[in-house]
Amino acid sequence: MILFYIIKLCYKDKEYRDLLLTAAFILVLGMVVYHYIEGWTWLDAFYFSFITLTTIGFGDFAPQTDIGKIFTIIYTMVGISIILAFINTFYQHYNKQKRRRK
């Protein structure tokens, strides 16, 4: 229950909301690029984008084209930074609410 409350509070914060929208944009960007450059299905392209940005990296997909590999290098550096900022902001809101409840 507290998780939904914190998500609601975070969404009211402009910085968090901007990071959420940016993270969503980065995921969609990756999905579109991999769909067209690598020829993957929309689901496979989204899956690879998500697995890459969350640093899980199962290794079941990998770009085969040179442009896909170059994009992945840039996409990973930028995307992981944005995802980490998003998680950090969420964590700060969570800790703030946790301290208030004590």
N, C-alpha and C positions, 0 to 999 in steps of 0.2 A: 504494500500500500504506500509506503514512504517513497518508493521508487517513482510511482506515478506523480506524486506530489512534487518531487524534486524535478522531474521532467517538466511539469507545468511551470514551476518557478524559473527553471533555466530558460524556458522558451520566452519568458517575459524579458529576459536579459538580452539586449541587442547584440552584444558580443557573441553569446552562445548561439543565438538565432542565426547570425551571420555565418558562424563556423558550421552550423548544421546545414545550412543551404549550400555553402561552399563544398562541404564534404559530399553532399548529394550530387552536386554538379560534377565534382571530380569523378565520382563513381559512374555517372551517366556518360561523361566524356570518354572514360576508358572503355566503357561498353561499346560506344559508337565507333571509336577508333579501331578496336580489336575486331569488331564485326566486319568493318569494311576492309581493313588492311590484311587481316589474317583469314578472313572468310569464315569466321566462327559463327555459330548460331547466336541469337541474342542472349539466350540463357548461358551458354558457354562463355560468352564475352563478359557478361555481368559476373559470373562465377569467378573467372580469372581476375577481374578487376578487384572484387571483394577480397579474395584470398591473397592477392598481392598486397593490397593496402593494409590488411590486418596482419601482415607478415607471417601468415600461416604457411603458405607456400608448399602445398602438397607435392608439386612437381608433375602433376598429371597433364598440365598444359604448359606450353612454352611457345613464345613467338618464333616463327620460322623465317620470316622475312627480315632483311637488314633494317628497314624502316620501323618494323615492329619492335625489334630489339632496341633500337635507339630511343623510340618512344617509351619503352618500358623503363629504361634507365632514368629518363627525365620524370616520367609519371610516378615512379617509385619514390624518388627524392622529394618531389613536391607533395605528392599525395600522403605519404607517411607523416610528413611534417604537419599537414593540416589535420589528419586524423588524430595525431598525438595532442595537438592544441585543443581539439574538440573534447577528447577524453580528459585532459587536464582541467578544462573549464567545468565540465560536468562534475569531476571529483571535488573541485573547490566548492561548488554549490552544495554538494552532498555533505562535505565536512562542515560547512557553515550551518546547514540545517541541523546536523547532528549535535553541534555545540549548543545551538539555541534550545534544543529539546532537553538538555541536561540541566 
